Amino acid sequence: MWAPARNGSGPLLRSNYLDKGELLKNIKLFVLDLDGTFYIGNRIFPYSLRFLKRVLDTGRRFLFFTNNSSETPVYYLEKLRGMGVQLSRDEIVTSGDVCIDFLNSNHKGASVYLMGTEALSEQFKSAGIRFFNAEQGIPDVVVCAFDKELTYAKLERACTYIREGAVFLATHEDINCPVEDGFIPDLGAMCAAITLSTGREPRYLGKPHKETLDIIIEVTGFGCEEIAFVGDRLYTDVACGVNNGATGILVLSGETKAEDVVKSPVKPDMVFSDLKEIADLL
């Protein structure tokens, strides 16, 4: 296997297993993506549990982070428990959590129109986010999330409020979500439609943005140099590491193929076929 340099120009640098093993020695916390990295759809990869055991056996920690804001952390806890992974609430973070934290820090008390699922709406309510009432005119903030229950009416309302001046936030920017038989459109595709209609770009949260790293540091207490983001997407998972002072590790078990790395401006610190290859070096 090979590990491209971060520098987007020139040939890819190659490193052997020993080099990767040395790089991994400094990692104390693995921030793991879910879809395409740990499982695909409802099917856990056969090596995923072994990876977690190896992380713990070597005195390290792991944390799951997903940009998928269509479900709540409780949903992911239950899904992972069904796959044999016992977690506490502080071992899983979603882009919805990042968005809630951002709203409470930067738009405290603001009225929010949420284009999202009922599950996410309940999470926002539980966190004290104040929802917009249509009798109030326009909301202060429109939050767009990965809405698998999207209707034209919800899309139209979001566009109208954004066009009329509401702050435009998006929980994450993933374009496609991997499923067992391919991909389905994710929030980045939905926001592209909204941007074409309104002429407004959202403030994206989640991976790869710094707010994600900030909340992980706050939750875990680890420093940037001790954290590695592991995932199957260059522009979110890997970029969250390499763009913010942490480590970015690409696995080729999901969206990204080896040839994509050559064309990408985001260069991982390390590339592996899957989590099994990482476990073999820990």
C-alpha positions in Angstrom: 0.0 0.0 0.0 1.0 3.6 -0.5 0.6 6.9 1.3 0.4 10.1 -0.7 2.0 13.3 0.5 -0.3 16.2 1.5 1.2 18.4 -1.1 -1.1 18.4 -4.1 1.7 18.9 -6.6 4.3 16.4 -7.9 4.3 12.6 -7.7 2.7 10.7 -4.9 5.1 9.7 -2.2 5.2 6.0 -1.4 5.8 4.5 2.1 6.0 1.0 3.3 4.3 -0.7 6.3 7.1 0.3 8.6 6.7 4.0 7.8 2.9 3.8 8.4 3.5 1.9 11.6 5.7 4.8 12.8 3.1 7.3 11.9 0.4 5.4 13.7 2.4 5.3 16.9 1.5 8.9 17.6 -2.2 8.4 17.3 -4.1 8.1 20.6 -7.7 8.6 19.2 -9.2 7.3 16.0 -12.2 9.2 14.9 -14.1 6.7 12.8 -16.6 7.4 10.0 -19.5 4.9 9.8 -21.1 4.4 6.3 -18.4 3.1 4.0 -15.8 2.8 6.7 -17.2 0.7 9.6 -20.3 -0.7 7.9 -22.2 -0.3 4.6 -26.0 0.1 5.1 -27.0 -2.5 7.7 -24.0 -4.7 7.0 -20.9 -4.4 9.3 -17.6 -5.1 7.6 -16.2 -8.4 8.8 -13.0 -6.8 10.2 -14.6 -3.8 12.1 -14.9 -5.4 15.5 -11.3 -6.7 15.3 -10.2 -3.2 14.6 -11.9 -1.8 17.7 -10.4 -4.6 19.9 -7.0 -3.8 18.6 -7.4 -0.1 19.3 -8.4 -0.8 22.9 -5.7 -3.5 23.4 -3.0 -1.1 22.5 -4.2 1.6 25.0 -5.8 3.8 22.4 -9.4 5.1 22.1 -11.9 5.5 19.4 -14.8 7.8 18.7 -17.5 7.5 16.0 -18.3 10.6 14.0 -20.9 10.6 11.2 -21.9 13.5 9.0 -25.2 11.7 8.5 -27.7 14.0 10.3 -30.8 12.1 9.2 -30.7 10.2 12.5 -29.9 10.9 16.1 -26.9 9.7 18.1 -29.3 7.4 20.0 -30.3 5.7 16.7 -26.6 5.1 15.9 -25.9 3.7 19.4 -28.7 1.2 18.9 -27.6 0.3 15.4 -24.1 -0.3 16.5 -25.2 -2.3 19.6 -27.1 -4.5 17.1 -23.7 -5.1 15.4 -22.0 -6.1 18.6 -20.5 -2.7 19.6 -21.4 -1.4 23.1 -20.9 2.3 23.3 -21.7 5.2 25.7 -23.3 8.4 24.4 -20.0 10.3 24.5 -18.4 7.8 22.1 -20.6 9.0 19.1 -20.9 12.4 17.7 -22.9 13.5 14.6 -23.0 16.7 12.5 -26.3 17.3 14.2 -24.4 17.6 17.5 -22.0 20.1 15.9 -24.8 22.1 14.5 -26.6 22.3 17.9 -23.3 23.4 19.6 -22.8 26.0 16.8 -26.3 27.4 17.2 -26.0 27.6 21.0 -22.6 29.3 20.7 -23.3 31.7 17.8 -27.1 32.1 17.5 -28.4 31.6 21.1 -32.1 32.1 21.3 -32.5 32.5 17.5 -35.6 31.2 15.8 -34.7 28.2 13.6 -36.4 26.7 10.6 -35.1 23.1 10.3 -35.2 21.2 7.0 -34.6 17.8 8.5 -36.2 14.6 9.6 -38.5 14.2 12.6 -35.8 12.4 14.5 -33.4 15.3 14.1 -36.2 17.7 15.0 -36.7 15.9 18.3 -32.9 16.1 19.0 -32.9 19.9 18.4 -35.9 20.3 20.6 -34.3 18.3 23.4 -31.2 20.6 23.1 -33.4 23.7 23.6 -33.3 25.0 20.1 -36.2 27.4 19.5 -38.1 26.6 16.4 -39.6 29.2 14.1 -43.3 29.8 14.1 -44.8 30.7 10.7 -46.7 33.7 12.3 -43.3 35.3 13.1 -42.5 36.3 9.5 -39.1 34.8 8.7 -36.8 32.7 10.9 -33.4 34.0 12.0 -31.7 30.8 10.8 -32.5 28.1 8.3 -30.7 24.8 9.1 -30.6 22.2 6.3 -29.9 18.6 7.2 -29.9 15.3 5.4 -33.6 15.0 5.1 -34.8 11.6 3.9 -38.3 12.9 4.5 -37.9 15.9 2.2 -41.0 17.3 0.5 -41.3 20.0 -2.1 -43.1 22.2 0.5 -40.1 21.9 2.9 -37.7 22.7 0.1 -39.7 25.7 -1.0 -39.9 27.1 2.6 -36.2 26.8 3.1 -35.5 28.6 -0.2 -38.0 31.3 0.5 -36.7 32.1 4.0 -33.0 32.0 2.8 -33.9 34.3 -0.1 -35.6 36.7 2.4 -32.4 37.0 4.5 -32.3 34.1 7.0 -28.9 32.8 7.9 -28.2 29.6 5.9 -26.6 26.7 7.8 -26.0 23.1 6.6 -25.1 20.3 9.0 -22.6 18.8 6.5 -21.6 18.8 2.8 -21.5 15.2 1.7 -22.8 14.9 -1.8 -23.8 11.2 -1.8 -24.5 8.7 1.0 -23.2 5.1 0.4 -25.8 2.3 0.7 -25.5 -1.4 0.1 -26.4 -1.2 -3.6 -24.7 2.1 -4.5 -25.3 5.7 -3.4 -28.3 8.0 -2.6 -28.2 11.9 -2.8 -27.0 13.4 0.4 -27.2 17.0 1.8 -24.6 18.5 -0.5 -26.8 17.7 -3.4 -29.8 19.2 -1.7 -27.9 22.4 -0.9 -26.8 22.7 -4.5 -30.5 22.9 -5.5 -31.1 25.5 -2.8 -28.1 27.5 -3.9 -29.2 27.5 -7.5 -32.6 28.8 -6.5 -31.5 31.4 -4.0 -27.9 32.4 -5.0 -26.8 31.8 -1.4 -24.2 29.4 -0.2 -24.6 27.7 3.2 -22.2 27.8 6.1 -21.3 24.1 6.3 -20.6 22.4 9.6 -19.6 18.8 10.3 -16.5 17.3 8.6 -14.2 18.7 7.3 -14.8 21.9 9.2 -12.9 23.1 12.3 -16.0 23.0 14.5 -16.0 19.2 14.2 -12.4 19.0 15.5 -13.1 21.5 18.2 -16.0 19.5 19.6 -14.0 16.3 19.6 -11.1 17.9 21.5 -13.7 19.3 24.0 -15.3 15.8 24.4 -12.1 13.8 24.6 -9.3 16.1 25.8 -6.9 14.9 23.2 -4.7 17.3 21.2 -4.8 17.7 17.4 -1.5 15.8 16.9 -3.0 12.7 18.8 -6.1 12.5 16.6 -6.6 10.7 13.3 -9.8 10.9 11.2 -10.4 7.7 9.4 -12.9 7.5 6.6 -13.8 6.8 3.0 -14.2 10.3 1.7 -11.3 12.6 0.9 -13.3 15.9 1.0 -14.8 15.3 4.4 -13.1 12.6 6.5 -9.6 13.0 5.3 -9.8 16.8 4.9 -11.0 17.2 8.5 -7.7 15.8 9.6 -5.2 17.3 7.2 -6.8 20.7 7.0 -7.0 21.2 10.8 -3.7 19.9 12.2 -4.8 16.3 12.8 -4.1 13.2 10.8 -6.2 12.1 7.8 -6.4 8.4 6.9 -8.3 7.2 3.8 -9.8 3.7 3.6 -10.8 2.4 0.2 -13.9 0.5 1.4 -16.5 3.1 0.5 -16.9 6.1 -1.9 -13.2 6.9 -2.8 -11.2 4.8 -5.2 -7.4 4.8 -5.4 -7.4 6.7 -8.7 -9.4 9.5 -7.1 -6.5 10.4 -4.8 -4.3 11.4 -7.7 -6.9 14.0 -8.9 -7.8 15.2 -5.5 -6.4 18.4 -3.9 -6.8 16.7 -0.5 -3.9 14.3 0.0 -4.2 11.8 2.9 -1.4 11.1 5.3 -2.0 7.4 4.8 -4.1 5.2 2.6 -5.3 1.7 3.5 -7.7 -0.8 1.8 -9.8 -1.0 5.0 -9.7 -1.0 8.8 -8.2 -4.5 8.8 -5.0 -3.1 7.3 -4.8 -0.5 10.0 -5.4 -3.0 12.8 -2.5 -5.2 11.4 -0.1 -2.3 12.1 -1.3 -1.3 15.6 
